[in-house]
Amino acid sequence: MSTNTNHEQPATGMNRRRFTASVAAAAGAVAWRPGQASAASPDSDTILAPSRQVNIVRRVDVLVCGGGPAGVGAAIFAARTGARTMLIETLPFLGGVWTAVGVSHLMAGRGRHGVNAEIHRRLPVHEVFGRNIYAIEDMKILLDDLLAEAGVEVQFHTRAVAAAKDERRLRGVFTESKSGLEFIEAKMVVDATGDGDVAARAGCAYEVGRPGDGQTQPVTLFGTIGGYRGQPAKGRALVEILERGGWRPSYPHVTLFPQPGQPGVFVLMATQFYGVDGTNVRDLSRAETLGRQEIRQCVKTFRQHGGDDWKDVFLIKTGPAIGVRETRRVRGRYVLTWEDLDRGARFHDGIADITAGSNVHSVDDPYREPPPEAGRARPKFRVQPYQIPFRCLVTRDVDNLLTAGRCISGDHYALGSYRLTGSVVQTGEAAGLGAALAINQNVLPGELDGKQLAERLQAMRAEHLAS
Ligand SMILES: Cc1cc2nc3c(=O)[nH]c(=O)nc-3n(C[C@H](O)[C@H](O)[C@H](O)COP(=O)(O)OP(=O)(O)OC[C@H]3O[C@@H](n4cnc5c(N)ncnc54)[C@H](O)[C@@H]3O)c2cc1C
């Protein structure tokens, strides 16, 4: 699997080997020239795809790309601020890591106002290991309801594949779906794809991974099992059963999360794969296959060596998709650093207050203590309560493009803290509000008064107070 590297692009130039191109659009018609947009490896052969006219199927104020926790927050706040808002999502349901990966517990959202509070109030949850566990189907339906109530148009099965850009401004986004290649025109675009796909395609600078070698945190495939008669469990006790079967799982902190209302059904977290580039489809395909093999072996070993509690256990499903913790961090007007977290930085345009420590999963062999890095010997470390400034969401290189979620502008260690779902929802809320306010005030997001925006954000969140 490939090794990631850090990327720094000049604002005007493009590295065509690593980046998909922005497509300059002629007035009135949009030309698609994907021959410029090869994401293939540098030494592969290329072919020029034919130029063609593409239908503009929608004209909206705010287009949110990606329907994970960040995209959901962005779309709801943009729509509530009066913007005609559309959200596109490549999967057939909302939620991103909340639903697509199988992470079935809320974290870092309790006690926060706004969309986090609405979700906590309306989602049936059970507390296990201090975490709020929910049923994934409940989450999918709740998110459908929340976006419908806010008046957001949601289109599933739709991937953002390229951006049309005039100078420093996006005209909109090319999408690919069963309906073919289409174009959505938008005054403001929010990239909530987790991977910064739109920003990368629009030629924005980004960085990836750990300083020095660009290695990213591992990816994880979850499994769902039935027929287990024991209590929720995690860690050593579970690994010992697998060791009795003669092998060790790739993730040493194996965990079972019960599914509320489904006796005997548990989500199993047991895999981690290293050196996987989450934006490389070949890496992802291989990791999915390895993950399924390992989960199958896990379930078989639990059944054979786990005793009475495990004798009827069976695999219900894997995935649906492997979970990617870390890819592109798109360069914004401010880069949040570990030093900011360490000193508890506060900003006039602070849009989220974060207390969560940085949880950087080991990027190396998890059975060995990771080497000390920049004074931090362990991948988990405390931070002083700090803020994320709105400027981290305003891309440096494109004037009407905002980011939200794990692809915002920060360093590898800061990402380890702000990537938790409660926090990414709040970056989404800020991006959605910022996009809509910029349209209302006829300015660019980078020209908004950050202090006023932060105050308006607090007021909007206060309409849904945490219980
Ligand atoms: C294995 C794993 C375990 C985790 N555990 C926890 C935990 O316990 N607690 C916690 O708080 N956080 C956890 N996290 C972190 C957290 O889930 C993520 O950081 C968070 O979900 C990021 O939110 P996001 O909205 O930025 O991205 P995502 O949740 O990844 O959502 C991005 C969405 O965009 C869609 N998309 C992607 N590309 C495109 C495109 N080109 N066009 C259209 N749509 C697109 C995706 O399908 C997805 O729905 C975990 C993450 C992983 C991977």
The ligand as an SDF file (V2000), in Angstrom:
LIG
                    3D

 53 58  0  0  0  0  0  0  0  0999 V2000
  -13.0830    3.4110   12.5980 C   0  0  0  0  0  0  0  0  0  0  0  0
  -13.4130    4.7530   13.1760 C   0  0  0  0  0  0  0  0  0  0  0  0
  -13.8000    4.8520   14.4920 C   0  0  0  0  0  0  0  0  0  0  0  0
  -14.1400    6.0840   15.0130 C   0  0  0  0  0  0  0  0  0  0  0  0
  -14.5980    6.1480   16.2930 N   0  0  0  0  0  0  0  0  0  0  0  0
  -15.1150    7.3040   16.7340 C   0  0  0  0  0  0  0  0  0  0  0  0
  -15.7620    7.3740   17.9840 C   0  0  0  0  0  0  0  0  0  0  0  0
  -15.8340    6.4010   18.7040 O   0  0  0  0  0  0  0  0  0  0  0  0
  -16.2950    8.5500   18.3560 N   0  0  0  0  0  0  0  0  0  0  0  0
  -16.2110    9.6760   17.5790 C   0  0  0  0  0  0  0  0  0  0  0  0
  -16.7250   10.7190   17.9520 O   0  0  0  0  0  0  0  0  0  0  0  0
  -15.5640    9.6480   16.4080 N   0  0  0  0  0  0  0  0  0  0  0  0
  -15.0370    8.4900   15.9650 C   0  0  0  0  0  0  0  0  0  0  0  0
  -14.4090    8.4520   14.7640 N   0  0  0  0  0  0  0  0  0  0  0  0
  -14.1010    9.7160   14.0630 C   0  0  0  0  0  0  0  0  0  0  0  0
  -15.2740   10.2950   13.3720 C   0  0  0  0  0  0  0  0  0  0  0  0
  -16.2110    9.3160   13.0860 O   0  0  0  0  0  0  0  0  0  0  0  0
  -14.8850   11.0220   12.0840 C   0  0  0  0  0  0  0  0  0  0  0  0
  -13.7850   11.8460   12.2820 O   0  0  0  0  0  0  0  0  0  0  0  0
  -16.0750   11.8590   11.6550 C   0  0  0  0  0  0  0  0  0  0  0  0
  -17.1060   10.9850   11.2620 O   0  0  0  0  0  0  0  0  0  0  0  0
  -15.7100   12.7720   10.5310 C   0  0  0  0  0  0  0  0  0  0  0  0
  -16.8960   13.3510   10.0730 O   0  0  0  0  0  0  0  0  0  0  0  0
  -16.9950   13.8970    8.6080 P   0  0  0  0  0  0  0  0  0  0  0  0
  -18.4110   14.3050    8.4360 O   0  0  0  0  0  0  0  0  0  0  0  0
  -15.9030   14.8590    8.3870 O   0  0  0  0  0  0  0  0  0  0  0  0
  -16.6380   12.6390    7.6750 O   0  0  0  0  0  0  0  0  0  0  0  0
  -17.3990   11.2690    7.4370 P   0  0  0  0  0  0  0  0  0  0  0  0
  -18.0870   10.7800    8.6470 O   0  0  0  0  0  0  0  0  0  0  0  0
  -16.3790   10.3800    6.8150 O   0  0  0  0  0  0  0  0  0  0  0  0
  -18.4990   11.6290    6.3490 O   0  0  0  0  0  0  0  0  0  0  0  0
  -18.1630   11.9840    5.0330 C   0  0  0  0  0  0  0  0  0  0  0  0
  -19.3490   11.6830    4.1280 C   0  0  0  0  0  0  0  0  0  0  0  0
  -19.0840   12.1650    2.8200 O   0  0  0  0  0  0  0  0  0  0  0  0
  -19.4060   11.1710    1.8640 C   0  0  0  0  0  0  0  0  0  0  0  0
  -18.5280   11.4020    0.7170 N   0  0  0  0  0  0  0  0  0  0  0  0
  -17.1980   11.1440    0.6430 C   0  0  0  0  0  0  0  0  0  0  0  0
  -16.7060   11.5490   -0.5360 N   0  0  0  0  0  0  0  0  0  0  0  0
  -17.7530   12.0630   -1.2210 C   0  0  0  0  0  0  0  0  0  0  0  0
  -17.8640   12.6610   -2.5030 C   0  0  0  0  0  0  0  0  0  0  0  0
  -16.7890   12.8160   -3.3070 N   0  0  0  0  0  0  0  0  0  0  0  0
  -19.0760   13.0950   -2.9170 N   0  0  0  0  0  0  0  0  0  0  0  0
  -20.1760   12.9490   -2.1090 C   0  0  0  0  0  0  0  0  0  0  0  0
  -20.1180   12.3940   -0.8750 N   0  0  0  0  0  0  0  0  0  0  0  0
  -18.9100   11.9710   -0.4260 C   0  0  0  0  0  0  0  0  0  0  0  0
  -19.1610    9.8670    2.5830 C   0  0  0  0  0  0  0  0  0  0  0  0
  -19.8760    8.8040    1.9870 O   0  0  0  0  0  0  0  0  0  0  0  0
  -19.6210   10.1990    3.9940 C   0  0  0  0  0  0  0  0  0  0  0  0
  -20.9960    9.9500    4.1670 O   0  0  0  0  0  0  0  0  0  0  0  0
  -14.0560    7.2390   14.2150 C   0  0  0  0  0  0  0  0  0  0  0  0
  -13.6470    7.1460   12.8920 C   0  0  0  0  0  0  0  0  0  0  0  0
  -13.3360    5.9050   12.3620 C   0  0  0  0  0  0  0  0  0  0  0  0
  -12.9500    5.8020   10.9230 C   0  0  0  0  0  0  0  0  0  0  0  0
  1  2  1  0
  2  3  1  0
  2 52  2  0
  3  4  2  0
  4  5  1  0
  4 50  1  0
  5  6  2  0
  6  7  1  0
  6 13  1  0
  7  8  2  0
  7  9  1  0
  9 10  1  0
 10 11  2  0
 10 12  1  0
 12 13  2  0
 13 14  1  0
 14 15  1  0
 14 50  1  0
 15 16  1  0
 16 17  1  0
 16 18  1  0
 18 19  1  0
 18 20  1  0
 20 21  1  0
 20 22  1  0
 22 23  1  0
 23 24  1  0
 24 25  2  0
 24 26  1  0
 24 27  1  0
 27 28  1  0
 28 29  2  0
 28 30  1  0
 28 31  1  0
 31 32  1  0
 32 33  1  0
 33 34  1  0
 33 48  1  0
 34 35  1  0
 35 36  1  0
 35 46  1  0
 36 37  1  0
 36 45  1  0
 37 38  2  0
 38 39  1  0
 39 40  1  0
 39 45  2  0
 40 41  1  0
 40 42  2  0
 42 43  1  0
 43 44  2  0
 44 45  1  0
 46 47  1  0
 46 48  1  0
 48 49  1  0
 50 51  2  0
 51 52  1  0
 52 53  1  0
M  END
$$$$
